[in-house]
Amino acid sequence: MLLFLAATTLVQGEEKLPKAAEAWKWTIEQRLAVRLDPAAMVERRRVHMLHSDNPYYEPPVFVIDGEANPELFLPHELLTFLIVDSDPRFPRSRERYAPFFSRFAWEPERFWTDVRSISADYIRLQQQNARPTEDQSRQLCGLRAQALAELRQKYARFDEFLYVAVAPRGTYSSADVRSASWLTWLEGGCK
């Protein structure tokens, strides 16, 4: 509840944040302001801890539950989830998206083919480098940003799809908190 209040009352300049239900309308700056707000991070961690049956469970410092807070993910993170789910070797992952294709008026097989072909260089480099070097990580970052741009161009409502279909399925946790400048750099393709 605290996070909801923060998201609805936080003012960026003079403009209020879009409703969380319209997560695809948020700017990167708006996402990061709420995502990195210390009180909101504590609240997300507290809520995450409530879902554990282990009384000794020590949750990670940073948590995003996509079902509760899809607006906190950055588009490049959601594309990464989508690329993993697009793998044809695991059809169940793809099946979870079936209800959304009629909403977006997209043909499922064409969509999956496009995701795989547009992301092919990213997928190939990632598969070849289980532990990428710093240079390979930057290459991956750039290829992911390029794929995101191409998918946005091909599918006008791609960001909306990421936030209504992909984000609610994702969870992100980390022992540390990445800075706004680092996350902005990643979102920009590591440039």
Buried (B, 14 or more C-beta within 10 A) or exposed (E): EBBBEBBEEBEEEEEEBBEBEEBBBBEBEBBBBBBBBEEBBEBBBEBBBEEEEEEEEEBEEBBBBBEBBBBBBBBBBBBBBBBEBBBEEEEEBBEEBEEBBEEBEBEBEEBBEBBBEBBEBBBEBBEEEEEBEEEBBBBBBBBBBBBBEBBBEEBEBBBBBBBBBBBBBBBBBEEEBBEBEEBEBBBEBBE
